[in-house]
Amino acid sequence: MSRIGRLPITLPPGVKVDIKENEVSVTGPRGKLTRTFHLDMKITLTDGKIVVTRPDDEREHRALHGLTRALLANMVAGVSAGFEKNLEMSGVGYRVEKSGNNIVLRAGFSHTVEVTPKYGVTLSIDGTTKIKITGVDKEAVGEMAAEIRGVHPPDAYKGKGIRYAGEVVKLKPGKTGKAIGSKA
């Protein structure tokens, strides 16, 4: 039995689940998420807990068991508490500005980069170098954070660029041993 898949998901107060065959809708105080799962996975709601069961021990079913349970747990957590990712910009002249729902990045290029949020994701800024990404769908929040970081990832030599909050960038040593004297 899968260690993750066999764990029941306890529903927090204010979260409602609607199961129709392989389509599950989760509604909570922060919004609503709907997802279609594999037909072989059996999802049941009993006593305020969601339980996922698999038909047999085939390799594919074992993999789908834990995946289905993890996706359902993320849906429940998203509609009740939401998800958040934080990014930091470091480097001279690196800054971010808010423009309506969009953000405008100055990331070391000769031009600015405008980023439009995905559906269900909210972008906000804190100061001039910090970006906060929030939403109910964990997948969409992570994808948006990766897209923004991908505009200018941290440089391996100077550390300049956009990084996740708390991310440690291991800096490579630069060229050393420049000619101190001339070769004669």
C-alpha positions, -999 to 999 in steps of 0.1 A, spaced: 0 0 0 12 35 -8 23 54 23 10 86 9 -20 73 -10 -35 54 20 -37 85 42 -72 101 44 -75 138 37 -94 156 66 -116 185 54 -111 218 72 -143 237 82 -159 255 53 -146 232 26 -171 212 5 -163 184 -19 -185 172 -48 -175 139 -63 -189 128 -97 -172 96 -109 -137 108 -117 -143 145 -115 -138 162 -81 -148 198 -72 -135 213 -40 -151 246 -28 -138 267 1 -135 302 14 -108 312 -11 -124 297 -43 -133 266 -62 -111 240 -79 -122 212 -102 -100 184 -115 -105 151 -134 -87 121 -122 -79 86 -137 -110 64 -139 -93 35 -120 -88 55 -88 -118 53 -65 -124 85 -45 -149 85 -16 -160 110 10 -169 95 44 -172 113 77 -155 145 65 -125 127 51 -116 119 15 -102 84 9 -85 73 -23 -83 36 -31 -68 16 -60 -81 -15 -77 -49 -36 -75 -11 -35 -71 -1 -29 -107 28 -5 -112 6 22 -129 -21 20 -102 5 23 -74 19 54 -90 -15 70 -96 -26 62 -60 -1 86 -43 -4 112 -71 -42 113 -68 -41 117 -31 -14 144 -32 -33 164 -59 -65 162 -38 -47 173 -7 -33 203 -26 -68 212 -38 -82 211 -3 -52 232 11 -55 257 -18 -92 265 -13 -88 267 25 -55 285 30 -41 292 -5 -5 290 -17 22 316 -19 57 320 -35 81 348 -29 108 360 -53 136 385 -48 156 405 -73 192 413 -66 216 434 -86 222 470 -94 192 484 -113 171 453 -108 136 464 -97 99 456 -101 69 480 -105 32 473 -104 11 483 -135 -25 474 -129 -27 436 -125 6 432 -143 42 437 -130 70 453 -150 105 440 -144 137 458 -149 161 429 -150 194 440 -165 181 442 -201 179 473 -223 141 469 -222 115 462 -195 97 429 -193 59 430 -185 45 399 -168 7 392 -169 -6 369 -142 -22 335 -151 -59 329 -143 -64 325 -105 -30 340 -96 -24 374 -80 9 392 -83 19 418 -57 51 436 -48 68 446 -16 92 474 -20 111 475 -53 128 441 -53 103 416 -38 75 398 -57 47 378 -40 27 353 -60 -5 340 -44 -34 318 -56 -55 287 -48 -40 264 -74 -5 252 -63 4 242 -98 -4 276 -113 14 295 -85 46 275 -90 44 278 -127 40 316 -125 69 318 -101 91 297 -124 81 319 -154 91 351 -136 124 336 -123 131 324 -159 132 360 -171 167 364 -156 178 335 -133 206 342 -108 240 346 -124 265 319 -112 294 344 -109 279 376 -94 245 363 -81 225 390 -99 190 381 -111 157 368 -99 156 341 -72 132 324 -49 131 339 -14 157 320 7 173 304 -23 211 301 -18 231 306 -50 265 290 -49 288 315 -66 316 301 -89 350 316 -85 360 340 -114 392 340 -133 421 341 -110 458 344 -115 458 372 -140 493 380 -150 509 398 -121 540 405 -139 549 403 -176 563 372 -191 597 379 -202 
